[in-house]
């Protein structure tokens, strides 16, 4: 069924107290369940189920996790009866806005005070990617973030890193220290021998330019490994 089909399950035909839009207006946004919020986005369900029931089904496939839902593509969402391209795009766009909002909130903190603050900054960007990316965070002498830079983007098992480019940008920005971060799509937190070698290579190169490597984080969807915390720097 396409987005424009009219059925008895459209929101406008529900009892007033059951309508998610009215519930949001009368009781506030926090009163709505995830399924009800999604139902507002899609407007109507399929011929045999309401928008809320359809959204419950979509969430069930994602283990009722918005993070997992955010990984679904437009085509995957369109596999559900009642979800056409327009509805699928709306869901993807809404979840991307949520991800960007979290990133902005992390940036507002600016000052890096711990490995956890690095995780909060980088997890929304690389935590749930299906491929590996290597990023560098550039800091001033107050440990405030000057910039973040994606140094490389690779496959599922690794990525190549240009040490010269990382330090060249540090000099251009006037950074006094940097923090390295990359993700492990497998979810494994243990650093590989290549991770350790690269960290040492960057540390040695940075020392000759008076640029400190404060930490190197391996980031996954829910956790992280800090070289500094584990005494590997």
Residue, then its C-alpha position, 0 to 999 in steps of 0.5 A: x500500500x502506498x503512502x497516499x492510500x486512505x484507510x480507516x486506520x489513518x490518524x484522523x479517524x482515531x478517537x481524539x484521545x488516541x491520536x499521537x499528535x493530540x497527545x503530544x499537544x495536550x500531555x507533552x512530547x515525553x508522554x509519547x512512546x517511541x512507536x507513537x512518535x514514529x506514528x506521527x511521522x508516517x501519519x497512517x498505517x497499512x490497510x489492516x493495522x494502525x500507524x502505531x501498530x505498524x511502528x511497533x512492528x518496525x521497532x520490534x525488528x530493531x529490538x526496540x532500539x532507536x540506535x538500531x532503527x537508525x541503521x535501517x536503510x530506506x529500502x529496508x524500511x520499505x519492506x514493511x507493508x504500509x511504508x512507502x518511499x516517502x515514509x521511509x525517507x521521513x523516518x531516516x531523516x528524523x533519526x539523522x536529525x536526532x544523531x546530529x543533535x546529539x553530536x552538537x550537544x557533545x560539541x558544546x561541551x568543547x573541553x575534553x576532560x576524560x576519555x568518556x568525554x571523547x567517547x561522547x564526542x565521537x560515538x554519534x559519528x563513528x560508533x555504529x558505522x559498518x566500516x572503519x573510520x579514523x579521526x583526529x581531534x585537535x586541541x588547544x593548550x586548554x584541552x578545548x576542541x579546535x577541530x575534528x578531522x576524518x583522516x581516513x575511511x576504510x573497510x570492515x577490518x581496517x583503514x590506512x592512516x597518513x601520519x604526515x597529514x594528521x600532523x600537518x593539520x595540527x600545525x595548520x590549526x595551531x593545536x598543541x595536542x591531539x586525540x586519536x579515535x577509530x571505530x571497530x565495526x566488529x564491536x571488539x574493544x581490544x586494540x590490534x598490533x596495528x593499532x598499537x604500532x600506529x599509536x606509537x608511530x604518531x606519538x614519536x612523530x608528534x614529539x618531534x613537533x611538540x605535539x602530544x598524543x593524549x589518547x587513542x580511543x577505540x569506539x564501538x556502539x556502546x563502549x570504548x577502549x582508551x589507550x591512556x586509561x590502560x597505560x598504553x601511551 
